[in-house]
């Protein structure tokens, strides 16, 4: 009598080789090839008797795979097929598609050296810039909207799209290598690469100027290198061992340098490393010093190397983007001083009573405390003069520091510096109004902890105590003595606290309506944290001071230039803030629970008779999900059976399946589960790295279930799976390659009702005027030459807008939301304030006694007492996903409309 998984001699089956340790494996990793197996005596109970059997704990397996001539020939063939699949009809469509709006534009910025900001790390964008340069792109074409014609503009877009297509093609042979390095045979490795090759979603993503193709490329290569590293475990510290270890770390750094999703590789490889080092403790052949060497080598290769790579690409990024631009307004003043033509401020250092000062928001970088002779127009307001935040330095930003109401300062012995804790008044220089707050709600909130800020005063009126603000110093510059005691321009950070209401002058980061010139709201808020209520003086001058010679001039202050480390730290902090604020209700956003079963995709582009819709191969998606769930089930069942001293060997594949499939199930979970913790807007392409890992689990699962059958049956099963996958790929190839199809074929392709690709663009649809298709190539060529239009995704309240209906619906949508078109791309980088939407409980309506100005002011003129129109530096974040005719933001700022419940943070 034998136990499952044992041979007749009572020994477990020992499949050849395995490469990685993951869920389901145990045992020490040997330092030498000599491996001993410890046998234990166990009993197996049956209905008739109790038999004593010998069970051996599974020993660790190491694949000794090296690339043979057969492997080489197959890799060449697989690579050629993958290139054909990725590059077929690469020139279609010849228009800007989806997020090419952003990443094509960023490539041009690199080529002309103009600074921009994006919420993703720089490597993938720099790769597109390099592809553009090699293709002849000069950086002039601006990619400003979906549907722009590449051919008419002479843009070498095919060369730029070729780069991600090649990267996507490389992931196919890399999948073969990964499977072989995990100890699987040629047939299973070919199957894994076949599944990756004909996955529609990965194909679609790799044919456009989008960041996810480089991300998936580096993710796949990172785990392929890690699998190869495990094939060298019998040769620790050899050259191949070091090569694959360092290569894994470098590729992980590149993945993280494309998008932060690449950081999910670190827990994957980290968990595998921790288990390995823990098991090595049990290996008595390892001395403590040798174990320490293993630890140090992995720390260097898997932590130090990725960090160095990540920092290196940022250094290249900053070296290329050396010229200032409007987008530099996103960054701190210290950062802007490092750019050619950037901010260069020199001002009097000390602030005295009577000084004229310009006050700037420190952390939000929205601009300056500002006022103009226009009244608040909201219904619950006071109707007094508006106080806002404005992005440009002009005369309406100047305030004069005066003592508190009904107090004086003795200046007989010279100017008196303003000390921390002093109660002051700020008089607007051009209008004479005092900064003022009272028990009135601000324009964009009805919370009772927020109060309106206004300019108040009139002739022969001395003001009142509601003009008093306490100046609380938060920090000074250590290199400037006294900056933490007295207010110094540039160096002192402070808050303005209303003396009566005990509220702080606060930057809400919300854009005001047009009657406030779409500038940024500031109010007085109780119980707010300092981050958005911190200010500093950027300009100070005491009238009457001598400036004739340097000896007579007062001490000066200027911003200090940030070094490389400071720039990297600031940029990454801003990326974290931007990613956290990506909230919205984009019509094609999808939550993580919908990804694995492919509930819906994302519309990319639509033309007459053709669409591009990001949808995966459903058989691969559903099969890979089933494989992941099946692994969890099998692992759980065998865990229970092991407790009952029943040890199924799974046809001799147990150890390899648990180790290889278990590793990639853990990798899948690490790349999928964290998205449930994110409140930001998400899309189906965020699932692609996890999808590749699930596809490998599918291939390994098929190998397991065909391990005990004759080889001919096994090959027939693989061929059947491949044929089904190829059929599904062909069915959905029309929305992958933007090829012409009919409305009937489109409707039949909707296997799920939730798949909302637009069949009205197909031949015979309402938005296609082409004649019925013919089977001849000439008919398809004629349809392909028909002009196509952009596919914006308008969101109009209570009105359903069909995808791609750009002739009538979009103008109506634009009119409905007052020309503030919603983003027409998949990933909404910012959410701008809609002046026609109720921000809390009230609308931004015009009060009966406060008519709107007859016209906006001259944007190039600065008039005393007049509002400064929206002329702020336009940040890239404020411009992303927005048509060129959308209103400006009023500041070089993210323009994220924070929810009131989060403003205290």
Secondary structure, DSSP 8 states (H G I E B T S, - for coil): ---TTB-TTS-B---S------TT--S---SSS-----EEEEEEE-SS-EEEEEEE------------HHHHHHHHHHHHHHHHHHHTTTT-S-B--TTHHHHHHHHHHHHHTB----SS-SHHHHHHHHHHHHHT--S-----STT-BHHHHT--HHHHHHHHHHHHHHHHHHHHHHHHHTT--HHHHHHHHHHHHT-HHHHHHTTSS-HHHHHHHHHHHHHHHHHHHHTTGGGTTSHHHHHHHHHHHHHHHHHHHH-GGGGHHHHHHHHHHHHHHHHHHT-TTS-HHHHHHHHHHHHIIIIIHHHHHHHHHHHHHHHH--B--GGGGGS-HHHHTTSBT----EEESB-BTTEEEEEEETTT---EEEEEEEE--STTS---EEEEEESS--GGGEEEEEE-TT-----TTS--B-BTT-EEEEEETTT--EEEE-S---TT---TTEE-EEEE--TT----GGG-EEEEEEE--TTSTTTTTB-BTTT-EEEEEETTT--EEEEEEEE--GGGTT-EEEEEETT--GGGG-EEEEEEEETT---SSTTTS--EEE-----HHHHHHHHHHHHHHHHHT-----TT---GGGTTTT---EEEEEETTEEEEE---HHHHHHHHHHHHHHHHHHHHHHHHHHTT----TTTTHHHIIIIIHHHHHHHHHHHGGGGG--S---GGGGHHHHHHHHHHHHHHHHHHTTTS-HHHHHHHHHHHHHHHHHHHHHTHHHHHT---BHHHHHHT--STT----GGGSBTSTT--S----SSHHHHHHHHHS--B------BTTB---TT-TTTHHHHHHHHTTT-----SSS-------TTS-SSSS-----TT----SS---TT---TTS---S-----HHHHTT--TTS---SSSS------GGGTT-
